[in-house]
């Protein structure tokens, strides 16, 4: 039972229909010197330059995800500018100068993600749409995102980022927990592979 707020961003669980998630990612370029942290579990977008950046919108009706939103960041690799050694990192440190920086992105549109809500969600939230809060927040110590699902902003509108498809069930169901853990999937208008709009 989640009684403590401990958000962890988006974590891939499986694919829609119960298919297993095999850990597949796509490597996408990060611009050298890109000046924002990107944490594991953050939503990322391909921008006009052809590189990946963190999405700083919550995915609400008024602040929808950009057209290039392509999935969830789960780490990166780059050559450390100080040591000249190749690093595999949990997160992208803001301003790192590295011409070979590559993000690992879970870009499968059918992927199901686990996320913690910032408040309680009842059974009636199943099938409804939900945005996120603190989309760029995270910890430089763990490298993980601290983004959460925004329980106060659930709605039926199709421009909201995610759809709640299930509740997390471990020993008991998470329904009604103080901070409910849910399973979500990108809505069509919120993912670059299904929204039809170019970047």
C-alpha positions as CSV (number, residue, x, y, z in Angstrom):
1,X,0.0,0.0,0.0
2,X,1.5,3.3,-1.1
3,X,1.1,5.7,1.8
4,X,4.3,7.7,1.0
5,X,4.8,10.0,-2.0
6,X,7.8,8.5,-3.7
7,X,7.3,9.2,-7.4
8,X,9.7,7.5,-9.8
9,X,8.6,8.7,-13.3
10,X,7.5,6.2,-15.9
11,X,8.8,2.6,-15.8
12,X,8.1,0.2,-18.7
13,X,6.2,-2.9,-17.5
14,X,4.9,-4.7,-20.6
15,X,3.1,-4.1,-23.9
16,X,-0.6,-3.7,-24.4
17,X,-2.5,-7.0,-24.4
18,X,-0.1,-8.5,-21.8
19,X,2.8,-9.0,-24.2
20,X,6.2,-9.0,-22.5
21,X,8.4,-6.0,-22.7
22,X,11.8,-7.3,-23.8
23,X,13.8,-4.2,-22.9
24,X,14.0,-2.8,-26.5
25,X,15.1,0.8,-26.8
26,X,16.0,3.1,-29.6
27,X,19.2,5.2,-29.5
28,X,18.6,8.9,-30.4
29,X,21.1,11.7,-30.4
30,X,21.4,14.3,-27.6
31,X,22.9,17.6,-28.7
32,X,26.3,18.3,-27.2
33,X,25.9,20.9,-24.4
34,X,22.1,20.3,-24.1
35,X,21.3,22.4,-21.0
36,X,18.6,20.4,-19.2
37,X,18.9,17.3,-17.1
38,X,17.1,14.2,-18.5
39,X,16.2,11.7,-15.9
40,X,15.4,8.0,-16.2
41,X,11.7,7.8,-16.5
42,X,11.2,11.2,-18.2
43,X,9.2,11.8,-21.3
44,X,11.4,12.9,-24.3
45,X,10.7,14.5,-27.7
46,X,12.6,14.7,-31.0
47,X,13.0,18.4,-31.9
48,X,13.5,20.1,-35.2
49,X,17.2,19.6,-35.0
50,X,16.8,15.9,-35.0
51,X,18.0,15.5,-31.4
52,X,16.2,14.5,-28.2
53,X,15.1,16.8,-25.4
54,X,13.1,16.4,-22.2
55,X,9.4,17.3,-22.5
56,X,8.6,20.1,-20.0
57,X,4.9,20.1,-20.6
58,X,2.5,18.2,-18.3
59,X,0.4,16.7,-21.1
60,X,-2.9,18.6,-20.2
61,X,-5.4,20.1,-22.6
62,X,-3.8,23.5,-22.3
63,X,-0.2,22.2,-22.3
64,X,-0.1,19.1,-24.5
65,X,3.0,17.1,-25.3
66,X,4.8,18.4,-28.4
67,X,4.3,16.6,-31.8
68,X,7.7,15.0,-31.6
69,X,7.1,13.2,-28.3
70,X,8.6,9.8,-28.9
71,X,8.8,7.9,-25.6
72,X,10.5,7.5,-22.2
73,X,14.2,8.1,-21.5
74,X,15.9,5.2,-19.7
75,X,19.6,6.3,-19.8
76,X,22.3,7.5,-22.1
77,X,25.9,7.0,-23.2
78,X,28.5,9.7,-23.9
79,X,32.2,10.4,-23.6
80,X,33.0,12.2,-20.4
81,X,34.6,15.6,-21.3
82,X,37.0,15.4,-18.4
83,X,38.1,11.8,-18.2
84,X,37.6,11.0,-22.0
85,X,36.1,7.7,-20.9
86,X,32.9,6.3,-22.4
87,X,30.1,6.5,-19.8
88,X,26.8,4.7,-19.5
89,X,24.6,7.0,-17.3
90,X,21.2,6.7,-15.6
91,X,20.6,10.4,-16.6
92,X,21.9,13.2,-18.8
93,X,23.7,15.9,-16.8
94,X,22.7,19.4,-18.0
95,X,25.3,21.1,-20.2
96,X,27.5,18.1,-20.8
97,X,29.7,18.6,-23.8
98,X,29.9,15.4,-25.7
99,X,29.5,15.0,-29.5
100,X,28.7,11.3,-29.2
101,X,25.9,11.5,-26.7
102,X,23.0,9.1,-27.3
103,X,19.8,8.6,-25.4
104,X,18.2,5.2,-24.8
105,X,14.4,5.7,-25.4
106,X,11.5,3.2,-24.9
107,X,9.7,4.4,-28.1
108,X,7.2,1.5,-28.5
109,X,3.8,3.1,-28.8
110,X,2.3,-0.1,-27.3
111,X,4.4,0.0,-24.2
112,X,2.6,0.1,-20.8
113,X,4.3,2.2,-18.1
114,X,3.9,2.2,-14.3
115,X,3.7,5.6,-12.5
116,X,2.7,6.8,-9.1
117,X,0.0,9.4,-8.8
118,X,0.4,12.4,-6.5
119,X,-2.9,11.6,-4.7
120,X,-5.5,8.8,-4.4
121,X,-7.3,7.4,-7.4
122,X,-10.5,5.4,-7.1
123,X,-11.7,2.4,-9.2
124,X,-13.7,4.9,-11.3
125,X,-10.4,6.3,-12.7
126,X,-9.9,3.2,-14.8
127,X,-10.0,4.1,-18.5
128,X,-9.8,7.8,-17.9
129,X,-7.0,10.1,-19.1
130,X,-4.3,11.6,-16.9
131,X,-1.4,14.1,-17.3
132,X,1.7,14.4,-15.2
133,X,3.2,16.8,-12.7
134,X,6.8,17.9,-12.4
135,X,7.7,16.5,-15.8
136,X,11.4,17.6,-15.6
137,X,12.0,16.8,-11.9
138,X,14.5,14.2,-10.7
139,X,17.4,13.3,-8.6
140,X,21.0,13.7,-9.6
141,X,21.9,11.2,-6.9
142,X,19.8,8.3,-8.2
143,X,19.5,9.6,-11.8
144,X,15.7,8.8,-11.6
145,X,12.8,11.1,-12.5
146,X,10.4,12.2,-9.7
147,X,7.6,12.9,-12.1
148,X,4.1,11.8,-11.0
149,X,0.7,11.3,-12.5
150,X,-1.6,14.3,-11.7
151,X,-4.6,12.8,-9.9
152,X,-6.4,16.2,-9.7
153,X,-6.4,16.6,-13.5
154,X,-8.0,13.4,-14.8
155,X,-10.4,13.9,-17.6
156,X,-11.9,12.3,-20.7
157,X,-10.4,14.7,-23.3
158,X,-8.2,13.0,-25.9
159,X,-5.4,15.6,-25.8
160,X,-4.4,14.5,-22.3
161,X,-1.1,12.5,-22.4
162,X,-1.9,9.1,-20.9
163,X,-4.8,6.7,-20.4
164,X,-5.1,4.7,-17.2
165,X,-5.4,1.1,-18.2
166,X,-5.0,-0.7,-14.9
167,X,-4.0,-0.4,-11.3
168,X,-0.8,-2.0,-9.9
169,X,-1.5,-5.2,-8.1
170,X,1.2,-6.8,-5.9
171,X,-0.1,-8.4,-2.7
172,X,-3.2,-6.2,-2.9
173,X,-4.7,-3.8,-5.4
174,X,-3.4,-0.2,-5.4
175,X,-6.9,1.2,-5.9
176,X,-7.6,3.9,-3.3
177,X,-4.0,4.0,-2.0
178,X,-2.9,7.4,-0.7
179,X,-0.6,7.6,-3.6
180,X,-2.0,5.2,-6.2
181,X,0.3,3.3,-8.5
182,X,-1.3,2.9,-11.9
183,X,-0.4,1.5,-15.4
184,X,-0.7,3.9,-18.2
185,X,-0.3,4.1,-22.0
186,X,0.4,7.0,-24.3
187,X,-2.8,8.4,-25.9
188,X,-2.6,8.6,-29.8
189,X,-2.3,12.4,-29.9
190,X,0.5,12.4,-27.4
191,X,3.0,10.1,-29.2
192,X,4.9,10.9,-32.4
193,X,4.3,7.5,-33.9
194,X,0.5,7.8,-33.8
195,X,-0.4,11.5,-34.0
196,X,0.4,11.9,-37.7
197,X,1.9,15.4,-37.3
198,X,5.5,16.0,-38.4
199,X,8.1,17.7,-36.3
